[in-house]
Amino acid sequence: MSLNVLTQKSLSWFAAMGGWRTVAEGATSRVLFLVAYLVTDQVSTSALVAVGGVVVFAAARVFTDRKYWQAAVGLVVVGASALLAGSTGHAVDFYLPTVLMQAGGGVVFLVSIVVRWPVIGLALGAARGERFGWRRDPARRRRYQVCTAIFLAKYGIATMVLVPLYLAGKVTPLGIAATLLGGAPAMGVCVYLCWRILRAQADPTDAAPVPAVIGQSH
C-alpha cells in the first residue's frame, strides 16, 4: 500500500477520533487554567474559565461539523480536571489527569513492546485495513517496535517531569510542562520521527503528510 493511501486512511481515523480540534481543546484548557490562576489566584474561577473555553470549542464543533460525541469527550475530560481541582482547592490537581494519562500511556506502550504487539503496529494495521498482516513482515515489525519505543520515551520523559512537579505543588512549571509534554508539541516530534522511520517501507516516489493516526493522544 502506498504512503498516500496510508495517509488518507490515517487522517480519516484521526478525524473520526476528533482530529486536531481535540488536541487544541486539551492544550487550550491547560493554558487557560494556568493563565486564569496566575491572574486570579482562584482555583474555582480558573477551572470555570478552562471549562468555558472548551465549551466554546465544543459548541463550534457541534454547529459546524455536527460532531456530538467528540465534543462531549472533550468536555468530560476537562470537566473532570476542573471538578477535581475545584473539589480539592489545589490548582495542581487540574493537571492530575494529564499526569495519570502520561504514566498510563507509558505502561501501555511498554507492555506492547514487551509482548511484541507494538501499539503503532496495531494502530497502522487498523488504518491500512490489514489488521495483523504486518506481523508476518519482520522488517515492518521491527520498525513498529522502534516507533512505539519513541512514544514510550515521550511518555516516560513526561512522567518523570510531571510527577515531581505535581508532588511538589509547582503549578506554573507543571502547567507549562503538561502543555508541552502532554500535548501537541511532544506528539508532533514523535509523529515526525516515526514518519521518517516508516517512509522506508513505502514507495519512495510517494510524498504525503505525516500519518496523523500515530499522533493520537493518551
C-alpha positions in Angstrom: 0.0 0.0 0.0 1.4 3.4 -0.9 2.1 6.1 1.6 -0.6 8.3 0.0 -3.3 5.7 0.7 -2.0 5.0 4.2 -2.0 8.7 5.0 -5.6 9.1 3.7 -6.8 6.2 5.9 -4.8 7.5 8.9 -6.2 11.0 8.5 -9.8 9.6 8.3 -9.3 7.6 11.5 -7.7 10.6 13.3 -10.6 12.8 12.2 -13.1 10.3 13.5 -11.3 10.4 16.9 -11.7 14.2 17.0 -8.7 15.4 15.0 -6.6 18.4 15.7 -9.6 20.1 17.4 -9.4 17.7 20.2 -5.7 18.3 20.5 -6.3 22.1 20.5 -9.0 21.8 23.2 -6.7 19.9 25.5 -3.9 22.4 25.1 -6.2 25.4 25.3 -7.8 24.2 28.6 -4.4 23.8 30.3 -3.2 27.2 29.1 -6.5 28.9 30.1 -6.4 27.4 33.5 -2.8 28.4 34.2 -3.3 32.0 32.9 -6.5 32.5 34.9 -4.9 31.1 38.0 -1.9 33.4 37.7 -4.2 36.3 37.3 -6.9 35.5 39.9 -5.2 33.0 42.3 -8.6 31.3 42.5 -8.8 27.6 41.7 -12.6 27.5 41.1 -12.6 30.6 38.9 -9.7 29.3 36.9 -11.4 25.9 36.4 -14.6 27.6 35.2 -12.5 29.7 32.7 -10.9 26.5 31.4 -14.3 24.7 31.1 -15.8 27.8 29.4 -13.1 27.8 26.8 -13.7 24.2 25.9 -17.5 24.8 25.9 -16.8 27.4 23.1 -14.8 24.8 21.2 -17.5 22.2 21.7 -20.3 24.5 20.5 -18.3 25.4 17.4 -17.8 21.7 16.6 -21.4 20.8 17.1 -22.7 23.7 15.0 -20.2 23.4 12.2 -19.4 19.7 11.9 -22.3 18.1 13.9 -19.6 16.1 15.9 -21.5 15.5 19.1 -19.6 12.7 20.8 -16.2 14.2 20.1 -17.4 17.4 21.7 -18.8 15.5 24.6 -15.5 13.7 25.2 -13.5 17.0 25.3 -16.0 18.4 27.8 -15.9 15.3 30.0 -12.1 15.3 30.2 -11.8 19.0 31.0 -14.8 18.9 33.3 -13.2 16.1 35.3 -10.0 18.1 35.7 -11.9 21.2 36.7 -14.1 19.2 39.2 -11.0 17.6 40.7 -9.2 20.9 41.2 -12.4 22.6 42.4 -13.1 19.9 45.0 -9.6 19.8 46.5 -8.9 23.5 46.2 -5.4 22.7 44.8 -4.5 24.1 41.4 -2.1 21.3 40.6 -5.0 18.8 40.7 -6.3 20.3 37.4 -3.3 18.7 35.8 -3.5 15.3 37.6 -5.5 13.6 34.8 -2.7 14.6 32.3 -0.1 13.2 34.7 -2.0 9.9 35.0 -2.6 9.7 31.3 1.1 10.1 30.6 2.0 7.4 33.1 -0.8 5.1 31.9 0.3 5.6 28.3 3.8 4.7 29.2 2.7 1.4 30.8 0.5 0.5 27.7 3.3 1.2 25.2 5.9 -0.6 27.4 3.7 -3.7 27.7 3.0 -3.7 24.0 6.7 -3.7 23.2 7.5 -6.5 25.7 4.8 -8.8 24.3 5.8 -7.8 20.7 2.4 -6.3 19.8 3.5 -2.7 19.4 0.8 -0.1 19.7 1.9 1.7 16.5 1.6 -1.6 14.5 -1.9 -2.2 15.8 -2.9 1.4 15.0 -1.5 1.4 11.5 -2.6 -2.1 10.8 -6.2 -1.0 11.5 -5.7 2.2 9.4 -4.5 0.1 6.5 -7.3 -2.4 6.8 -4.9 -5.3 7.1 -5.4 -5.9 10.8 -2.4 -8.1 11.9 -0.9 -8.8 8.5 2.1 -6.7 9.4 3.3 -9.3 11.9 4.3 -11.6 9.0 6.9 -9.0 7.9 9.9 -8.9 10.3 11.2 -5.6 8.9 7.9 -3.8 9.5 7.5 -5.4 12.9 10.9 -4.0 13.9 10.0 -0.5 12.6 6.7 -0.6 14.5 8.6 -1.6 17.7 11.1 1.3 17.2 8.2 3.8 16.6 6.4 2.5 19.7 9.6 2.9 21.7 9.8 6.5 20.6 6.4 7.2 22.0 7.4 5.2 25.1 10.3 7.6 25.6 8.0 10.5 25.3 5.6 9.1 27.9 8.5 8.2 30.2 10.1 11.7 30.0 6.7 13.3 30.5 6.0 11.2 33.6 9.5 11.8 35.1 9.0 15.6 34.7 5.3 15.9 35.6 5.2 13.7 38.7 7.8 15.5 40.7 6.3 18.9 39.8 2.8 17.7 40.8 4.1 16.3 44.1 6.0 19.5 44.8 2.9 21.6 44.0 4.6 23.7 41.4 1.6 25.0 39.5 3.3 27.2 36.9 6.0 24.8 35.7 3.5 21.9 35.9 1.1 23.7 33.7 3.8 24.6 31.1 5.2 21.1 31.2 1.8 19.5 30.9 1.0 21.6 27.8 4.4 20.9 26.1 5.0 17.2 27.1 1.4 16.1 27.4 0.1 17.7 24.2 0.8 18.6 20.6 4.5 19.7 20.7 5.9 16.4 22.1 3.4 14.4 20.0 4.4 16.3 16.9 8.1 15.4 17.4 7.2 11.7 17.9 5.0 11.7 14.8 7.7 13.2 12.7 10.4 10.7 13.8 8.0 7.8 13.2 7.2 9.1 9.8 10.8 9.2 8.8 11.3 5.7 10.0 8.2 4.3 8.3 8.9 6.0 5.0 11.4 3.3 4.3 8.6 0.7 3.9 6.6 2.9 1.4 7.0 3.7 -2.2 9.9 6.3 -2.3 8.1 8.2 -5.1 5.2 8.9 -2.8 5.1 12.3 -1.0 2.5 12.8 1.6 1.9 14.4 5.1 2.8 12.7 8.3 0.4 9.8 9.2 -1.7 11.6 11.7 -3.1 8.5 13.4 0.3 7.9 15.1 -0.2 11.2 16.9 -3.4 10.2 18.8 -3.2 11.3 22.3 -3.2 9.1 25.5 
